């Protein structure tokens, strides 16, 4: 897992578009992500602040977990994906 001060931009799965949307809601580092409630909390925050915009689960929820695990989002197990889905609104 990346250290708390690691910026999310540039981690596995986190490109400039995802990083910009996260920064717009105050999430810039791994520590910020943890304070937001982890991948599910960040996803819920993004969704709440993206009125009228689609917030794809695979590009945000799974990507954030993959960034923490240092794996491509598609490499997450089905069990891990189901667990994440139960945590979002």
C-alpha positions in Angstrom: 0.0 0.0 0.0 1.3 3.5 -0.8 2.2 5.7 2.1 -0.2 8.2 3.5 1.5 11.2 1.9 1.5 9.7 -1.6 -0.4 11.7 -4.1 -3.1 9.7 -5.9 -2.3 11.2 -9.3 0.0 8.7 -11.0 -0.8 5.7 -8.9 -2.1 2.6 -10.7 -5.5 3.3 -12.3 -5.4 7.1 -11.4 -4.9 9.3 -14.4 -5.4 13.0 -14.8 -9.2 12.9 -15.2 -9.8 10.8 -12.1 -7.2 12.8 -10.1 -8.8 16.1 -11.0 -12.3 14.9 -10.0 -10.9 13.6 -6.7 -9.0 16.9 -6.1 -12.2 18.8 -6.7 -13.7 17.1 -3.6 -10.6 17.5 -1.5 -8.9 14.1 -2.1 -5.3 14.4 -3.2 -3.4 11.9 -1.1 -3.8 8.4 0.3 -4.4 10.0 3.7 -7.2 12.1 2.2 -8.7 9.0 0.7 -8.6 7.2 4.1 -10.3 10.2 5.8 -13.0 10.1 3.1 -13.8 6.6 4.1 -11.6 4.7 1.7 -12.6 3.9 -1.9 -16.3 3.6 -1.1 -16.5 6.8 0.8 -14.6 8.6 -1.9 -17.0 7.2 -4.6 -20.0 8.3 -2.6 -18.5 11.8 -2.2 -17.8 12.0 -6.0 -21.3 10.7 -6.8 -22.9 13.3 -4.4 -20.9 16.1 -6.0 -21.4 15.1 -9.6 -25.0 16.0 -10.3 -26.0 14.9 -13.7 -22.7 13.2 -14.4 -22.1 9.5 -14.5 -19.6 8.1 -12.0 -18.7 4.7 -13.3 -18.0 2.1 -10.6 -15.1 0.5 -12.5 -13.3 3.8 -13.1 -13.7 5.2 -9.6 -14.6 2.7 -6.9 -12.6 -0.2 -8.3 -9.8 2.0 -9.5 -9.3 3.5 -6.1 -9.1 0.1 -4.5 -6.7 -1.0 -7.1 -4.6 2.0 -6.6 -4.3 1.2 -2.9 -3.5 -2.5 -3.7 -1.2 -1.5 -6.6 -3.1 -3.6 -9.1 -5.2 -2.8 -12.2 -8.8 -2.4 -11.2 -9.9 -5.4 -13.3 -7.5 -7.7 -11.3 -9.6 -7.2 -8.2 -11.4 -10.4 -7.2 -15.1 -10.8 -7.7 -15.4 -11.0 -3.9 -13.5 -7.7 -3.4 -15.7 -6.0 -6.0 -18.9 -7.3 -4.3 -17.7 -6.1 -1.0 -17.0 -2.6 -2.4 -20.4 -2.5 -4.1 -22.1 -3.2 -0.7 -20.4 -0.2 0.7 -21.7 2.4 -1.8 -25.0 4.3 -1.9 
